[in-house]
Amino acid sequence: MPSLLNTLMGNDQNKGMNDQAIANTMLAGAKAGASAYLVAALESATPELRTLYGTSLNQMVAAHGGLTALAVNKGWYRPYDMPELQLAETFEQSQTVVKAPARV
């Protein structure tokens, strides 16, 4: 199945990498959102606000868990590989990014 981004951009090259980049961005956003809700819950002045922020925090943690499971199932993350293999794969991906042609 072609990725949404590649379909919109009309580019079928490297289609798995675009989905992976989107998932990474979403994971980073979920992490930042969860951090913000945690701080807001800890700093809130009333129990009602603490409950509101706590509920939102739980939703963000669940979303992050779902995205992480998707990334593991797709093979984008391999948390159980040896650290050496994870480092080598990350280095290989970084080389691909550095060699990628600039798009205007």
Summary of the structure (lengths in Angstrom):
residues: 104
radius of gyration: 17.9
end to end distance: 26.5
largest distance: 52.3
contacts: 227
relative contact order: 0.09
helix: 77%
strand: 0%
